[in-house]
Amino acid sequence: MTRTRLPPLSLYVHLPWCVRKCPYCDFNSYEAKGPAPEREYVDALLRDLEAELPLVQDRPLESIFFGGGTPSLFRPESVARLIEGIEARIPSRADLEITLEANPGAVDAERFEGFRAAGVNRLSIGVQSFRDDRLSSLGRVHGAEEARRAVELARRAGFRNLNLDLMYGLPEDDVEGALFDLESALALEPEHVSWYQLTLEPNTAFHRKPPALPAEETVAAIEDRGRALLERRGYTRYEISAYAKEGARCRHNLNYWQFGDYLGIGAGAHGKATIGGECLRIVRRAKTRNPRTYAALAGSEAAVAIEAVDSPDQLVLEYVMGALRLTDGVTVEAFSARTGQPAGRLA
């Protein structure tokens, strides 16, 4: 398998602690029992990054994404130290996109200002609903007014690129309630909205004890009316659950779906890398999941599970799985450039 050009490169940073584990969450996250060991964990992240540097291959970073868990639980000083450490080790685009996930129940004005000063220029706020009873059923630690307040504080801190995460198809949901949530979100004028259906994932509390979810026809009606509302308000759907104002598409997530490369650092983080040389190949790298084990092993081979993706069928499948999420589709040229496979493999 050969390529003439390596794909763009992004960086994902996993901060695994949260205030409370939500019953629908299947991410590698852990309820914080007291303050998170921030200094130790940032040290581990930077060791992890050092070990990943051979995969950079002279490419600048397109984006950095802090996910979790609840990254906004970390002090801005820790985030600043980490961003400085990343930029000291890897070159980046002048307009580097740096996203940090935040929950309305885990932020205050000073914290938002500190994140902005640290270099974060895009916030993704996990609102999920503007109905307090639904937030309670989802196990969220904030209320609707806290969500509105978080957006206000983010704007005051200087953020001009906000995503709001919102869910529909909630327990005992109806069309009017779901549209109320969406209208409430759009009233705050975010640049981007992630609007997605609640699903019952394995190894979650909801999967073990399923709540009463709305019927399929109710979900279909929510989707039809919600998408029409988003379009009327100037939000273009560019992925299954992503809607953006002009120029506000999430560069980091687009890189995933377009089969770009990304380094993954942190407990349970995953990465995809294209290895250069005469014969190029793709590897996937997964870090050990337990935060304590990760902190002890980060930067060593013992912390990483590596899988080579060298089957043409697997390459085509992985590419198509991402590309089918996008409303714009893909070009034959992009497929061949990212997979090294002839266009006929798409047939």
Salt bridges, closest charged atoms under 4 A:
GLU31 OE1 - LYS33 NZ 3.77
GLU38 OE1 - ARG75 NE 3.61
ASP43 OD1 - ARG81 NH2 2.14
ASP48 OD1 - LYS287 NZ 2.58
GLU50 OE2 - ARG89 NE 2.67
GLU52 OE2 - ARG285 NH2 2.81
GLU52 OE2 - LYS287 NZ 3.25
GLU62 OE1 - ARG93 NH1 2.64
GLU77 OE1 - ARG75 NH1 3.55
ASP95 OD2 - ARG93 NH2 2.72
ASP95 OD2 - ARG251 NH2 3.61
ASP133 OD2 - ARG134 NH1 2.80
GLU145 OE2 - ARG148 NH1 2.83
GLU152 OE2 - ARG149 NH1 3.28
GLU152 OE2 - ARG156 NH2 2.47
ASP173 OD1 - ARG131 NH1 3.01
ASP181 OD2 - ARG131 NH2 2.85
GLU183 OE1 - ARG233 NH2 2.59
GLU191 OE2 - ARG155 NH2 3.11
GLU239 OE2 - ARG325 NH2 2.46
ASP261 OD2 - ARG59 NH1 2.85
ASP261 OD1 - LYS272 NZ 2.67
ASP313 OD1 - ARG345 NH2 2.25
GLU318 OE1 - ARG284 NH2 2.53
ASP328 OD2 - ARG249 NH1 3.08
